[in-house]
Amino acid sequence: MVRILLYAVPVILGVWALVDCAQTAKSDVRKLPRAAWILIILIAPIIGSLAWLTIGRRKGSGPRPAPRPVAPDDDPDFLRDLDRKKPRRDDKPDETPSS
């Protein structure tokens, strides 16, 4: 079991750092260009991964989901589209026959 961990941990760490580096925004990559970090992680997986995770990216960076509205009525695009699809009423009052 220990032998498996000795091989699995560096592989998992390397894959995680590689994916994290590839998905990190360009503005959050520090010290070296992204391509250099990827090359370092591929050449020296353990040292490169630890270097990436400690000095290569900003703290708290990483893949972040894009913010999206919680409900449709909070979404400005949805409301704009709804206004376009809504049938327009004439401003004239209904004509009813008078008795």
C-alpha positions as CSV (number, residue, x, y, z in Angstrom):
1,M,0.0,0.0,0.0
2,V,2.8,2.4,0.8
3,R,4.5,1.6,-2.5
4,I,1.3,2.6,-4.3
5,L,1.2,5.9,-2.5
6,L,4.8,6.6,-3.3
7,Y,3.9,6.5,-7.0
8,A,0.3,7.8,-6.9
9,V,0.9,11.0,-4.8
10,P,3.4,12.5,-7.2
11,V,1.3,11.6,-10.3
12,I,-1.8,13.1,-8.7
13,L,0.0,16.2,-7.6
14,G,1.6,16.7,-11.0
15,V,-1.7,16.3,-12.8
16,W,-3.5,18.6,-10.4
17,A,-0.8,21.3,-10.8
18,L,-0.7,20.9,-14.6
19,V,-4.5,21.3,-14.8
20,D,-4.5,24.2,-12.3
21,C,-1.8,26.0,-14.2
22,A,-3.6,25.5,-17.5
23,Q,-6.9,26.9,-16.1
24,T,-5.5,29.8,-14.1
25,A,-6.1,33.2,-15.6
26,K,-3.2,34.9,-17.3
27,S,-3.2,37.7,-14.8
28,D,-2.9,35.3,-11.9
29,V,0.3,33.6,-13.2
30,R,3.4,35.0,-11.4
31,K,7.2,34.9,-11.9
32,L,7.3,33.0,-15.3
33,P,5.0,32.7,-18.3
34,R,2.4,29.9,-18.2
35,A,4.3,27.8,-20.9
36,A,7.4,27.9,-18.7
37,W,5.4,26.7,-15.7
38,I,3.9,23.9,-17.7
39,L,7.3,22.8,-18.9
40,I,8.7,22.8,-15.4
41,I,5.8,20.8,-14.1
42,L,6.3,18.2,-16.9
43,I,10.1,18.0,-16.4
44,A,10.2,17.8,-12.6
45,P,6.7,16.9,-11.5
46,I,7.2,17.0,-7.7
47,I,9.4,20.1,-7.5
48,G,7.6,21.8,-10.4
49,S,4.2,21.2,-8.9
50,L,5.2,22.4,-5.4
51,A,6.9,25.5,-7.0
52,W,3.8,26.2,-9.0
53,L,1.4,25.9,-6.1
54,T,3.6,28.0,-3.7
55,I,5.1,30.8,-5.9
56,G,3.7,30.4,-9.4
57,R,0.1,31.5,-8.8
58,R,-1.6,34.1,-6.6
59,K,-3.1,33.0,-3.4
60,G,-6.7,32.0,-3.8
61,S,-6.5,31.8,-7.6
62,G,-7.6,28.8,-9.5
63,P,-10.6,27.8,-11.5
64,R,-13.5,29.9,-10.6
65,P,-17.0,29.4,-12.0
66,A,-18.4,32.4,-13.8
67,P,-20.9,34.3,-11.7
68,R,-24.4,33.8,-12.9
69,P,-27.8,34.9,-11.7
70,V,-29.6,32.7,-9.2
71,A,-33.1,33.1,-10.6
72,P,-34.3,34.1,-14.1
73,D,-35.7,37.4,-12.8
74,D,-32.2,38.4,-11.6
75,D,-30.8,37.9,-15.1
76,P,-30.8,41.2,-17.1
77,D,-30.5,39.3,-20.4
78,F,-33.5,37.2,-19.6
79,L,-35.6,40.3,-18.7
80,R,-34.5,42.1,-21.8
81,D,-35.5,39.2,-24.0
82,L,-38.8,38.9,-22.1
83,D,-39.6,42.5,-22.9
84,R,-38.9,41.9,-26.6
85,K,-41.1,38.9,-26.7
86,K,-44.0,40.4,-24.7
87,P,-46.9,41.4,-27.0
88,R,-47.5,45.1,-27.1
89,R,-50.9,46.5,-26.3
90,D,-52.4,49.5,-28.1
91,D,-52.8,52.5,-26.0
92,K,-56.4,52.9,-27.2
93,P,-59.1,51.9,-24.8
94,D,-61.3,49.0,-25.8
95,E,-64.3,50.1,-27.8
96,T,-67.5,48.6,-26.3
97,P,-70.9,49.2,-27.7
98,S,-72.9,51.6,-25.6
99,S,-76.4,50.8,-24.8
